[in-house]
Amino acid sequence: MAKTLSTMLPLGTQAPEFSLLGTDGRRWSLESFPNSRAYLIMFICNHCPYVIHIRDAMVKLADDFQKQGIAVLAISSNDPETYPDDSPAKMKEQVQKFHYTFPYLFDETQEVAKSYKAACTPDFFLFDDKRQLVYRGQMDGSRPGNSIASDGIDLRNAVENLFSKREISPDQKPSMGCNIKWKAGQEPQY
Protein backbone atom coordinates (compact mmCIF):
# COMPACT_ATOMS: atom_id res chain seq x y z
CA MET A 1 0.00 0.00 0.00
CA ALA A 2 1.38 3.38 -1.01
CA LYS A 3 0.32 6.11 1.42
CA THR A 4 -1.14 8.87 -0.74
CA LEU A 5 -2.79 12.23 -0.02
CA SER A 6 -5.73 13.87 -1.80
CA THR A 7 -4.82 16.26 -4.60
CA MET A 8 -7.26 18.84 -3.18
CA LEU A 9 -9.29 19.81 -6.24
CA PRO A 10 -9.87 23.61 -6.16
CA LEU A 11 -12.91 24.73 -4.17
CA GLY A 12 -15.68 26.04 -6.41
CA THR A 13 -14.99 23.42 -9.10
CA GLN A 14 -18.16 22.25 -10.83
CA ALA A 15 -18.82 18.53 -10.23
CA PRO A 16 -17.66 16.56 -13.26
CA GLU A 17 -20.51 14.61 -14.87
CA PHE A 18 -20.44 10.85 -15.15
CA SER A 19 -22.64 7.85 -15.82
CA LEU A 20 -21.45 4.65 -14.19
CA LEU A 21 -22.85 1.19 -13.63
CA GLY A 22 -23.63 0.33 -10.02
CA THR A 23 -23.51 -2.99 -8.24
CA ASP A 24 -27.31 -3.03 -8.55
CA GLY A 25 -27.06 -3.18 -12.37
CA ARG A 26 -28.37 0.37 -12.78
CA ARG A 27 -26.54 3.33 -14.34
CA TRP A 28 -26.10 6.26 -11.97
CA SER A 29 -25.16 9.89 -12.48
CA LEU A 30 -25.56 13.19 -10.67
CA GLU A 31 -28.76 13.60 -12.68
CA SER A 32 -30.14 10.58 -10.79
CA PHE A 33 -30.57 12.99 -7.84
CA PRO A 34 -32.13 16.16 -9.32
CA ASN A 35 -33.41 17.64 -6.03
CA SER A 36 -30.48 16.95 -3.73
CA ARG A 37 -29.45 19.48 -1.13
CA ALA A 38 -25.82 18.43 -1.69
CA TYR A 39 -23.75 15.69 -3.30
CA LEU A 40 -21.10 13.55 -1.62
CA ILE A 41 -18.83 11.61 -3.97
CA MET A 42 -16.59 9.07 -2.22
CA PHE A 43 -13.76 7.26 -3.98
CA ILE A 44 -13.33 4.00 -2.09
CA CYS A 45 -12.41 0.39 -2.74
CA ASN A 46 -12.81 -2.97 -1.02
CA HIS A 47 -9.29 -3.90 0.05
CA CYS A 48 -7.67 -0.64 1.24
CA PRO A 49 -6.86 -0.72 4.98
CA TYR A 50 -7.71 3.00 5.24
CA VAL A 51 -11.20 2.40 3.85
CA ILE A 52 -11.67 -0.72 5.98
CA HIS A 53 -10.63 1.31 9.06
CA ILE A 54 -13.37 3.93 8.56
CA ARG A 55 -15.96 1.76 6.79
CA ASP A 56 -18.47 1.49 9.65
CA ALA A 57 -18.33 5.24 10.34
CA MET A 58 -18.53 5.97 6.59
CA VAL A 59 -21.69 3.85 6.25
CA LYS A 60 -23.24 5.61 9.26
CA LEU A 61 -22.27 9.03 7.93
CA ALA A 62 -23.73 8.22 4.48
CA ASP A 63 -26.98 7.04 6.06
CA ASP A 64 -27.21 10.22 8.16
CA PHE A 65 -26.50 12.40 5.13
CA GLN A 66 -29.04 10.63 2.93
CA LYS A 67 -31.70 11.32 5.57
CA GLN A 68 -30.81 15.03 5.23
CA GLY A 69 -31.38 15.01 1.46
CA ILE A 70 -27.76 14.54 0.37
CA ALA A 71 -27.01 12.32 -2.62
CA VAL A 72 -24.22 9.92 -1.66
CA LEU A 73 -22.35 7.92 -4.29
CA ALA A 74 -19.29 5.71 -3.85
CA ILE A 75 -16.98 4.97 -6.75
CA SER A 76 -14.28 2.34 -7.11
CA SER A 77 -11.74 3.17 -9.80
CA ASN A 78 -9.18 0.49 -8.99
CA ASP A 79 -8.00 -1.85 -11.74
CA PRO A 80 -9.55 -5.25 -10.93
CA GLU A 81 -7.12 -7.01 -13.26
CA THR A 82 -4.30 -6.38 -10.80
CA TYR A 83 -6.54 -6.10 -7.70
CA PRO A 84 -9.26 -8.77 -8.04
CA ASP A 85 -10.63 -7.93 -4.58
CA ASP A 86 -11.91 -4.71 -6.17
CA SER A 87 -13.84 -6.40 -8.98
CA PRO A 88 -17.52 -5.51 -9.53
CA ALA A 89 -18.54 -8.93 -8.14
CA LYS A 90 -16.58 -8.29 -4.95
CA MET A 91 -18.01 -4.76 -4.79
CA LYS A 92 -21.50 -6.27 -4.83
CA GLU A 93 -20.52 -8.53 -1.92
CA GLN A 94 -19.34 -5.47 0.04
CA VAL A 95 -22.66 -3.70 -0.49
CA GLN A 96 -24.54 -6.66 0.92
CA LYS A 97 -22.14 -7.49 3.73
CA PHE A 98 -21.79 -3.93 5.05
CA HIS A 99 -25.29 -2.69 4.19
CA TYR A 100 -24.34 0.18 1.89
CA THR A 101 -27.42 2.38 1.45
CA PHE A 102 -25.75 4.34 -1.36
CA PRO A 103 -24.92 3.32 -4.93
CA TYR A 104 -21.48 1.74 -5.31
CA LEU A 105 -20.25 2.42 -8.84
CA PHE A 106 -17.46 0.93 -10.94
CA ASP A 107 -15.25 3.35 -12.89
CA GLU A 108 -13.95 0.82 -15.40
CA THR A 109 -12.12 3.36 -17.61
CA GLN A 110 -10.81 5.31 -14.59
CA GLU A 111 -11.84 8.51 -16.39
CA VAL A 112 -14.16 9.60 -13.58
CA ALA A 113 -11.36 9.38 -11.01
CA LYS A 114 -9.18 11.45 -13.33
CA SER A 115 -11.91 14.07 -13.84
CA TYR A 116 -12.19 14.49 -10.05
CA LYS A 117 -8.41 14.30 -9.66
CA ALA A 118 -9.00 11.53 -7.12
CA ALA A 119 -5.72 10.14 -5.87
CA CYS A 120 -6.43 7.86 -2.95
CA THR A 121 -8.97 5.69 -1.22
CA PRO A 122 -10.79 7.06 0.60
CA ASP A 123 -11.13 10.45 -1.11
CA PHE A 124 -14.19 12.64 -0.39
CA PHE A 125 -15.77 15.44 -2.43
CA LEU A 126 -18.76 17.46 -1.14
CA PHE A 127 -20.69 19.65 -3.59
CA ASP A 128 -23.53 22.06 -2.83
CA ASP A 129 -26.95 21.95 -4.50
CA LYS A 130 -25.50 23.81 -7.51
CA ARG A 131 -22.81 21.11 -7.72
CA GLN A 132 -19.97 23.42 -6.77
CA LEU A 133 -17.20 21.94 -4.63
CA VAL A 134 -17.34 23.18 -1.04
CA TYR A 135 -15.26 20.53 0.73
CA ARG A 136 -12.69 17.94 -0.25
CA GLY A 137 -10.30 15.92 1.82
CA GLN A 138 -10.56 13.76 4.89
CA MET A 139 -13.69 12.39 6.50
CA ASP A 140 -11.96 12.80 9.87
CA GLY A 141 -8.49 12.42 11.38
CA SER A 142 -8.74 8.70 12.06
CA ARG A 143 -6.13 6.49 10.40
CA PRO A 144 -5.16 2.87 10.97
CA GLY A 145 -3.08 2.76 14.14
CA ASN A 146 -3.49 6.38 15.32
CA SER A 147 -6.09 5.69 18.07
CA ILE A 148 -8.44 8.46 16.87
CA ALA A 149 -12.05 7.32 16.69
CA SER A 150 -13.66 7.64 13.26
CA ASP A 151 -16.71 9.89 13.53
CA GLY A 152 -16.71 11.81 10.24
CA ILE A 153 -16.34 15.13 12.06
CA ASP A 154 -14.67 17.05 9.22
CA LEU A 155 -17.36 16.13 6.70
CA ARG A 156 -20.15 16.56 9.24
CA ASN A 157 -18.93 20.07 10.07
CA ALA A 158 -18.78 20.98 6.38
CA VAL A 159 -22.38 19.80 5.86
CA GLU A 160 -23.60 21.58 8.98
CA ASN A 161 -21.99 24.83 7.83
CA LEU A 162 -23.33 24.39 4.30
CA PHE A 163 -26.89 23.89 5.48
CA SER A 164 -26.62 26.69 8.06
CA LYS A 165 -25.26 29.03 5.37
CA ARG A 166 -22.07 29.55 7.39
CA GLU A 167 -18.66 29.76 5.78
CA ILE A 168 -16.93 26.43 5.27
CA SER A 169 -13.31 26.99 6.14
CA PRO A 170 -11.06 26.67 3.10
CA ASP A 171 -8.39 25.25 5.44
CA GLN A 172 -9.22 21.60 4.75
CA LYS A 173 -7.03 18.59 5.43
CA PRO A 174 -6.35 16.12 2.64
CA SER A 175 -7.56 12.59 2.93
CA MET A 176 -4.90 9.92 3.24
CA GLY A 177 -5.07 6.37 1.99
CA CYS A 178 -3.91 3.89 -0.58
CA ASN A 179 -3.21 5.22 -4.04
CA ILE A 180 -5.81 4.44 -6.69
CA LYS A 181 -4.64 1.35 -8.54
CA TRP A 182 -4.26 2.67 -12.06
CA LYS A 183 -4.12 0.49 -15.13
CA ALA A 184 -0.59 0.11 -16.51
CA GLY A 185 0.45 3.27 -18.29
CA GLN A 186 -2.71 5.17 -17.20
CA GLU A 187 -1.34 6.97 -14.13
CA PRO A 188 -2.44 10.62 -14.27
CA GLN A 189 0.01 13.48 -13.80
CA TYR A 190 -1.93 15.75 -11.44
FIBA-902506 format. One record per residue (C-alpha): x, y, z. Coordinates in steps of 0.2 Angstrom, whole numbers, padded with zeros to 4 digits, always signed. Each point is the difference from the previous one (the first is absolute). Layout:
BEGIN
XYZ ...
! end
This chain:
BEGIN
+0000+0000+0000 +0007+0017-0005 -0005+0014+0012 -0008+0013-0011 -0008+0017+0004 -0015+0008-0009 +0005+0012-0014 -0012+0013+0007 -0010+0005-0015 -0003+0019+0000 -0016+0006+0010 -0013+0006-0011 +0003-0013-0014 -0016-0006-0008 -0003-0018+0003 +0006-0010-0015 -0015-0010-0008 +0001-0019-0002 -0011-0015-0003 +0006-0016+0008 -0007-0017+0003 -0004-0004+0018 +0000-0017+0009 -0019+0000-0002 +0002-0001-0019 -0007+0018-0002 +0009+0015-0008 +0002+0014+0012 +0005+0018-0002 -0002+0017+0009 -0016+0002-0010 -0007-0015+0009 -0002+0012+0015 -0008+0016-0008 -0006+0007+0017 +0015-0003+0011 +0005+0012+0013 +0018-0005-0002 +0010-0014-0009 +0014-0010+0009 +0011-0010-0012 +0011-0013+0009 +0014-0009-0009 +0002-0016+0010 +0005-0018-0004 -0002-0017+0009 +0018-0004+0005 +0008+0016+0006 +0004-0001+0019 -0005+0019+0001 -0017-0003-0007 -0002-0016+0011 +0005+0011+0015 -0014+0013-0002 -0013-0011-0009 -0012-0002+0014 +0000+0019+0004 -0001+0004-0019 -0015-0011-0002 -0008+0009+0015 +0005+0017-0006 -0008-0004-0018 -0016-0006+0008 -0001+0016+0011 +0004+0011-0015 -0013-0009-0011 -0014+0004+0013 +0005+0018-0002 -0003+0000-0019 +0018-0002-0005 +0004-0011-0015 +0014-0012+0005 +0009-0010-0013 +0016-0011+0002 +0011-0004-0015 +0014-0013-0002 +0012+0004-0013 +0013-0014+0004 +0006-0011-0014 -0008-0017+0004 +0012-0009-0011 +0014+0003+0012 -0011+0002+0016 -0013-0014-0002 -0007+0004+0017 -0007+0016-0008 -0009-0008-0014 -0019+0004-0003 -0005-0017+0007 +0010+0004+0016 -0007+0017+0001 -0017-0007+0000 +0004-0012+0014 +0006+0016+0010 -0016+0008-0002 -0010-0014+0007 +0012-0004+0014 +0002+0017+0006 -0017+0007-0004 +0004+0014-0012 -0015+0011-0002 +0008+0010-0014 +0004-0005-0018 +0018-0008-0002 +0006+0003-0017 +0014-0007-0011 +0011+0012-0009 +0006-0013-0013 +0009+0013-0011 +0007+0010+0015 -0005+0016-0009 -0012+0005+0014 +0014-0001+0013 +0011+0010-0012 -0014+0013-0002 -0001+0002+0019 +0019-0001+0002 -0003-0013+0012 +0016-0007+0007 -0003-0012+0014 -0013-0011+0009 -0009+0007+0009 -0002+0017-0009 -0015+0011+0004 -0008+0014-0010 -0015+0010+0006 -0009+0011-0012 -0015+0012+0004 -0017+0000-0008 +0008+0009-0016 +0013-0013-0001 +0014+0011+0005 +0014-0007+0011 -0001+0006+0018 +0011-0013+0009 +0013-0013-0005 +0011-0010+0010 -0001-0011+0015 -0015-0007+0009 +0008+0002+0016 +0018-0002+0008 -0002-0019+0003 +0013-0011-0008 +0005-0018+0003 +0011+0000+0016 -0002+0018+0006 -0013-0004+0013 -0012+0014-0006 -0018-0005-0001 -0008+0001-0017 -0016+0011+0002 +0000+0010-0017 +0002+0017+0009 +0009+0009-0014 -0014-0004-0013 -0014+0002+0013 +0006+0017+0004 +0001+0005-0018 -0018-0006-0003 -0006+0009+0016 +0008+0016-0006 -0007-0002-0017 -0017-0003+0005 +0001+0014+0013 +0007+0012-0013 +0016+0003+0010 +0017+0001-0008 +0008-0017-0003 +0018+0003+0005 +0012-0002-0016 +0013-0007+0012 -0004-0018-0003 +0011-0015+0003 +0003-0012-0014 -0006-0018+0002 +0013-0013+0001 +0000-0018-0006 +0005-0013-0013 +0004+0007-0017 -0013-0004-0013 +0006-0015-0010 +0002+0006-0017 +0000-0011-0016 +0018-0001-0007 +0005+0015-0008 -0016+0010+0005 +0007+0009+0015 -0005+0018+0000 +0012+0014+0002 -0010+0012+0012 
! end
